[in-house]
Amino acid sequence: MRVAVTGANGFVGRHAIARLLLARHDVRALISERPGAEKELPGAGDRMDVRRVDVRKPESLRGVFDGIDAVIHTVAVPTERKQRFADVNVAGVAHVVAEARRAGVGRIVHLGALRADPASPYPYLRSKGEGEALVTGSGIAHVVLQPSLLFGEGDDFFPRLAFSLLFPVVPVPGDGKARFQPVHVDDIAQALVAAAERREISGVHELGGAEPVTYDEMLAETMRGTGKRRATLHVPVPLMKPPAVVMGVFMADPPVTVAQLDLLAVDNTPRENAIERVFGVRPRAFRGALDYLRRPRG
């Protein structure tokens, strides 16, 4: 099978490509135009064709899906630190869908987000919902995966949580009971590949890891992973927003944004976890799995 992966040099894309190559599929890796992006790919060889694209620019996508059986679309931005939701999470999906339709692609596998909804009051979830609607309304056979929080070496969230351990007392937003169901990035990669391979899988599916955990429990696991113990202080979310605004003004890549604090009000656990039942992937445990935080990021 010939599979194109957008965001191939990204966190999820790299794992998806590794799984596709392991399964002996031919891969077209669509990487960003950033210099050095190709060095982030997991291997090379005769079965991987590398192209540079920018999903915000439809002209850069012209022809990249020709001869492709399935597209795995992983490109998205979780915050508006550097790019806009509307440009990437919505227009970017529209451009990918349009080119896939022109090229006669038979299947699109889209990496969505848990609780994505075009009517969501939260800008990120609204943009992801709008993007998902473009896929489900495309007329192309499709599968949409809506995962909870991802973890694994190279993730974005847990190193940011580890940043908070630089303080002698770690502020915890609200009561610390916000719920998540962290799922390993390679488990999601396996599900993406299964969705591309298995024609009987269709529709929108919520995915999570082995068990739900609270924000407090994730922070405790982050301490364990880094080997750092800190006292914690629960702070009402409204009181944490002014410091987040200040960090956003003075830091190019702040550890937390006001929008992310708002998202803590949204339950981030799947209502019905499809990862094993539908995709045949037994999720690995989250507890005790953050030791990679001790290693320097390359």
C-alpha positions in Angstrom: 0.0 0.0 0.0 1.2 3.5 -0.8 0.6 5.9 2.1 1.3 9.6 2.4 1.9 11.1 5.8 1.6 14.8 6.4 3.6 16.2 9.3 6.0 13.3 8.7 8.8 14.9 10.7 6.5 15.7 13.6 5.9 13.9 16.9 3.1 11.6 15.7 4.2 11.6 12.1 7.6 10.1 12.8 6.1 7.2 14.8 3.5 6.6 12.1 6.1 6.4 9.4 8.2 4.0 11.5 5.2 1.7 11.9 4.3 1.9 8.1 7.9 1.0 7.1 7.8 -1.9 9.6 4.7 -3.1 7.9 6.4 -2.9 4.5 4.3 -0.1 3.1 5.6 2.4 0.6 5.6 5.9 2.3 5.5 9.4 0.9 6.8 11.5 3.8 5.5 15.1 3.6 7.7 17.2 5.8 7.7 20.9 6.7 9.8 23.4 4.7 11.9 24.1 7.7 15.6 23.5 7.0 16.8 20.2 8.5 13.3 18.7 8.8 14.4 15.6 6.8 16.9 14.7 9.5 14.0 14.1 11.9 12.6 11.3 9.8 12.9 7.7 11.1 15.2 6.2 8.5 15.0 6.4 4.7 15.4 3.9 1.9 13.7 2.9 -1.3 10.3 2.7 0.3 10.2 6.4 1.4 9.7 9.3 -0.9 10.3 12.7 0.9 8.5 15.9 -0.2 8.4 19.4 1.3 5.0 21.0 1.8 3.2 23.6 3.8 -0.5 22.7 4.3 -1.3 26.4 4.6 -0.2 26.8 0.9 -2.3 24.7 -1.4 0.1 25.1 -4.3 2.8 23.3 -2.3 0.5 20.2 -2.1 -0.2 20.0 -5.8 0.6 16.5 -7.0 1.9 15.1 -3.7 -1.0 12.6 -3.4 -0.8 11.3 -7.0 -0.6 7.5 -6.9 -1.3 7.4 -3.2 -3.8 4.9 -1.7 -4.3 6.5 1.7 -3.4 9.8 3.4 -2.6 10.0 7.2 -3.0 13.6 8.2 -1.3 14.6 11.4 -0.6 18.3 11.0 -2.1 20.6 13.6 -1.1 23.3 16.1 -2.3 23.0 19.8 -1.7 26.7 20.5 -1.4 29.9 18.6 2.1 30.6 19.7 3.5 30.7 16.2 0.7 29.8 13.8 -3.1 30.4 13.7 -5.7 27.7 14.3 -7.7 28.9 11.3 -4.7 28.6 9.0 -3.5 25.1 10.0 -6.3 23.2 11.8 -9.0 24.4 9.4 -7.7 25.7 6.1 -4.8 23.2 6.2 -7.2 20.4 6.4 -9.3 21.9 3.6 -6.2 22.0 1.4 -5.3 18.4 2.1 -8.8 17.2 1.5 -9.1 19.1 -1.8 -5.8 17.7 -3.1 -6.7 14.2 -1.9 -10.0 14.4 -3.8 -8.2 15.7 -6.9 -5.7 12.9 -6.8 -8.4 10.2 -6.3 -7.1 9.1 -2.9 -9.2 6.3 -1.5 -8.9 6.9 2.2 -8.1 9.6 4.7 -7.0 8.9 8.2 -7.2 12.1 10.3 -5.7 12.8 13.7 -8.3 14.8 15.5 -8.7 15.7 19.1 -10.9 14.5 22.0 -13.9 16.8 22.4 -13.3 18.5 19.1 -16.5 20.2 18.1 -17.3 23.0 15.6 -19.6 24.5 18.2 -17.0 24.3 21.1 -16.5 27.6 23.0 -12.8 26.7 23.1 -10.9 28.0 20.1 -8.6 25.0 19.8 -11.3 22.4 20.0 -13.5 24.5 17.7 -10.8 24.6 15.1 -10.2 20.9 15.4 -13.9 20.2 15.1 -14.1 22.3 12.0 -11.2 20.4 10.5 -12.7 17.1 11.3 -16.0 18.1 9.7 -14.1 18.8 6.5 -12.8 15.2 6.5 -16.1 13.6 7.4 -17.9 15.6 4.8 -15.3 15.1 2.1 -17.0 12.2 0.4 -13.8 10.2 0.8 -13.7 7.1 3.0 -12.2 8.2 6.3 -11.3 7.5 9.8 -10.9 10.2 12.5 -9.0 9.4 15.7 -9.7 11.6 18.7 -6.9 10.9 21.2 -6.5 12.1 24.8 -3.2 13.7 25.8 -0.2 12.0 24.2 3.0 11.1 25.9 6.3 9.6 24.8 9.9 10.8 24.1 9.7 14.1 22.1 6.2 15.1 23.4 5.4 18.7 24.1 3.2 18.5 27.2 5.2 16.7 29.8 8.5 18.6 29.4 6.4 21.8 30.0 5.0 20.2 33.1 8.5 19.4 34.1 9.4 23.1 33.7 7.1 23.9 36.6 9.4 21.8 38.8 12.0 24.6 38.6 10.0 26.4 41.2 10.4 25.3 44.9 6.6 25.2 45.2 4.7 24.1 42.1 1.4 25.9 41.4 -1.4 23.5 40.4 -4.4 24.9 38.4 -7.6 24.6 40.4 -8.2 21.5 42.5 -5.9 19.3 40.4 -8.8 16.9 39.6 -9.0 17.7 35.8 -9.1 14.3 34.1 -7.0 12.9 31.3 -6.2 9.5 29.9 -2.7 9.8 28.5 -1.9 7.5 25.5 1.5 6.7 24.2 2.4 8.1 20.9 3.4 4.8 19.4 0.0 3.3 20.4 -1.6 6.1 18.4 0.8 5.4 15.5 -0.3 1.8 15.5 -4.0 2.9 15.5 -3.3 5.3 12.6 -1.7 2.5 10.5 -4.5 0.1 11.4 -7.0 2.7 10.2 -5.2 3.1 6.9 -4.9 -0.7 6.3 -8.3 -2.0 7.5 -11.1 -0.9 5.2 -13.7 -2.1 7.7 -12.7 0.7 10.1 -14.6 3.9 9.5 -16.0 6.9 11.4 -14.9 8.9 14.4 -13.3 7.2 17.4 -12.2 8.4 20.8 -9.0 6.9 22.1 -7.2 6.9 25.4 -4.5 5.1 27.3 -4.8 2.3 29.9 -6.5 4.4 32.6 -7.7 7.9 33.5 -5.5 10.1 35.8 -5.9 13.5 37.3 -3.7 16.5 36.8 -2.3 15.9 40.3 -1.5 12.4 39.3 0.2 13.5 36.1 2.3 16.0 38.1 3.3 13.3 40.5 4.4 11.0 37.6 6.3 13.9 36.1 8.2 14.3 39.5 8.9 10.6 39.4 10.1 10.7 35.8 12.5 13.6 36.5 13.5 12.5 39.9 12.5 15.9 41.4 10.2 16.2 44.4 8.4 19.5 45.0 5.7 20.8 47.2 2.5 21.8 45.4 0.0 24.6 45.9 -3.5 24.5 44.4 -4.3 27.9 42.9 -7.7 29.0 41.5 -7.4 29.1 37.7 -8.4 32.8 37.4 -5.4 33.7 39.6 -3.1 31.8 37.3 -4.2 33.6 34.2 -2.3 36.9 34.8 1.1 35.2 35.1 0.2 33.2 32.0 -0.5 36.5 30.1 2.8 37.9 31.3 4.8 34.8 30.2 3.1 35.1 26.8 4.3 38.7 26.5 7.9 38.0 27.5 8.5 34.4 26.3 8.4 33.3 22.7 7.3 29.8 23.8 5.6 30.1 27.2 5.1 26.9 29.2 1.3 27.6 29.5 -1.2 29.9 27.9 -4.5 31.2 29.1 -6.3 29.1 26.5 -4.7 26.0 27.9 -5.8 26.9 31.4 -9.3 27.2 30.1 -9.2 23.7 28.6 -8.7 22.2 32.0 -12.5 22.6 32.4 -13.0 20.0 29.6 -12.9 16.3 30.6 -10.1 14.7 28.5 -11.1 11.1 28.9 -12.8 9.0 26.1 -16.4 8.2 26.7 -15.8 4.8 25.0 -12.1 3.9 24.5 -11.8 2.4 21.0 -8.0 1.9 21.0 -8.2 -1.9 21.7 -11.7 -2.7 20.7 -11.6 -1.1 17.3 -7.9 -0.8 16.4 -6.5 -3.9 18.2 -3.9 -1.9 20.2 -3.4 -2.7 23.8 -2.4 0.7 25.4 0.7 0.8 27.5 0.7 2.0 31.0 1.2 5.7 31.8 2.4 5.3 35.4 6.1 4.8 35.5 6.6 5.7 31.8 8.0 9.2 32.0 11.7 8.3 32.6 12.5 9.9 29.2 12.1 13.3 30.9 15.5 12.8 32.5 17.2 12.6 29.1 18.2 15.8 27.3 16.1 16.7 24.3 18.0 16.3 21.1 
